[in-house]
Amino acid sequence: MPASTPNRLYPYPLPGDPVDVPGDIQRLAEAIDDDFTTLIADIGPRKFCQISSITPQVAETQPIVGVLNRFVFDTIDHDNAGLVQTSNGEVSIVIPDTDYYWVYAEINTPQINGTAATDPSFYIEVSNTSRAFRAGVTNNTADESTGGLAPTSMHMSGIFQQASQVNRTLQTVIDFAANKRKLTFGIRRMGAISFRHI
C-alpha cells in the first residue's frame, strides 16, 4: 500500500507494492499540483489601492475641519478590491472589512522663493474616529505669504486596524502652526494594502 511523505503528504510506493510506474508518477504529480494550487491561494494578492492628484490645492490656517485642510484626490491609480469610492469627482479610500492595513501618503509642495520654515503636522485620519496616525514634519515648509517655501515631499505611513464592520474612510490632513496662513500643495498620493490576501 503506498505511503506518503510526513510534511506535504506526497504519495510514493513501498518496495512490496505492485509495480505501476505510470500510475505512481500520476498520483505524485497530481498531489504536487493540488498542493501548489493551495499554496498559491494562501499567498495570493493583497487588497491594494492607491489614489492621487496632480491638481494644485491650497490649504490655509484654521480651516474648516474636513473641508479646507483635507487633501482632495481625483485619480484612481490602482484598486483591485473595490476599496476606492467616487463622489462628485473626488475619490476616497474606504476600508469595509475587519483587517489590518498598511496605509501611506505623500504630499509634494512646489518651489517658492524664500527660506522661512515652520512645522505643520501631517497625518492620516480615519473618519468618525480619533486620528489613526500623526507625525510632525519640520523645517521643510513655509508660509507663502511670508515668502519662503522649498520644494519638498512629506511622507507618512502606519498600520491601521479596522476592528469593526463599519466602513471607515481614510483622509490625508494637514494642520498648521498658529502663524501659518497659506500653502499650496502639488502632487499627492495615498494608498492602502491589506495584510490578508484576497
HELIX and SHEET records of a PDB file:
HELIX    1   1 VAL A   21  ASP A   42  1                                  22    
HELIX    2   2 GLU A  144  THR A  146  5                                   3    
SHEET    1   A 2 ALA A   3  SER A   4  0                                        
SHEET    2   A 2 PRO A  11  TYR A  12 -1                                        
SHEET    1   B 5 THR A  75  ASP A  79  0                                        
SHEET    2   B 5 ARG A  46  SER A  53 -1                                        
SHEET    3   B 5 ARG A 188  HIS A 197 -1                                        
SHEET    4   B 5 ASP A  99  THR A 109 -1                                        
SHEET    5   B 5 THR A 152  GLN A 162 -1                                        
SHEET    1   C 2 GLN A  57  GLU A  60  0                                        
SHEET    2   C 2 LYS A 182  PHE A 185 -1                                        
SHEET    1   D 5 VAL A  84  SER A  87  0                                        
SHEET    2   D 5 GLU A  90  ILE A  95 -1                                        
SHEET    3   D 5 ARG A 168  ASP A 175 -1                                        
SHEET    4   D 5 SER A 121  VAL A 126 -1                                        
SHEET    5   D 5 ALA A 135  GLY A 136 -1                                        
END                                                                             
